[in-house]
Amino acid sequence: MGSNQRNGARDTNGAMSKKRYLLGLVMVLPLLVLAQAPSAPFNPPTLAVLEVNRPAHIEKATWLAMMQDPVHRSLYPLRVTQAMLDTLDGRLLDNRLRYELVRALAKPGKP
């Protein structure tokens, strides 16, 4: 037998591969729609950490709107101190944001 196919094997380059491609596409499309959906509002402990980390030259409403965007959430890690975690419940902080534990926050105008 000069054929590469075994008895009963299907041609993978034919209809089966098209079906698998369409099935994969149908499975991925809902994920793309969910990625574009607006995110839920931040809870009060997260808002408090966001307010402390807001740069002085950005207005509060602009900062909060900016941090709703997933790209900005990953670019701007929020700094928290042990005193903040003693005051706030760390379990309630929003997991969509990145946090860094620091000794103390820098004063505005000083590096």
N, C-alpha and C positions, 0 to 999 in steps of 0.2 A: 504494500500500500504506500503510495507516494504522497498521500494526503496527511496534513498535520492535524486533522480533526479526528477525534476518537468517535466511536459510535455513539450517537445521541448528543454530542457536544454541539453547542450553538455557536454561531459566528458572532464574535464580540464586536466586530466592526459594523454590524448591521443594525437591525431594529432594537436590539437590547441596549446598545450603548446610547441610542437616542432616547429611549425610555428612561435610562438612568440619569442622563443629562437633564431631561425635563423634570424628573422627580427631585433632583438636587436643586434645580432652579426654584421649584415650587416650595421647597423647604427653606430656602435662603431668603426669598422675598419678604415673608413676614418679619424676619429679623431686621431687614433693612428699614421697614416701616416703623418698627419699634424703636430703632436707633434715632429716628427723626422726631419721635413723639416728645412733647414738652415734658420737662421733668417736674416732679412734685416740689412744692415749696419747702424751704428749709424749716426745721423745727427750732424752738427758742434757744436751746443750748448752742446749736450750730450758728444761729444768728448772732449770738453774743461773741463767739469766737471770730466770726467774720467781721464784726464791727471793730473788734480790737485790732485785727490785722489789716483793716482798710487803710490804704495809703492816704495821706492828708490831702493830696491834690485831686482825688477822685471823690465825687459825691456819693452818698450812701446808696441812693437808688441805682446809680450807674454801676457801682461796685457789686451790688446784689444781683442785678441783671447780668452782669458780666460773668459772675461766678455760677450762674445757672448753665452756662455753656460748658459741655464736657472738656473742651480743649483748654479752657482757662482753669478749670478745676485741677487739671494735671500739671499746668505750668506754674501755678502759684500755690505751693504748699503752705498751709496755715501753721503758724508757730504757736504752740501752747506751752505754758509753764506748769510746774507741779502745783502751784497755788491755784491756777485755773482749774486743774483737774480735781483739786480738793473742794472747790466751790461748785463746779458743774459735775454732772454724772457723765463720765466719759463713755459709758455704754450708749448714751443717747445721741452722741455726735454722729453726724451723717457720714456713712461709709463711702459716699461718692467722692468725698474730698480727701486730700492727702494732708496728714498732720505730721509735724516735727516737734519733738519734745526738746525745749531749750531751757537753759538756766534762767534767763531773764530776757524780756523783750527789749529791743533797742529803742531808745528815746527818739521821738520825731526830730529829724534834723541831724542826728548823729548816726554814724554807720554801725 
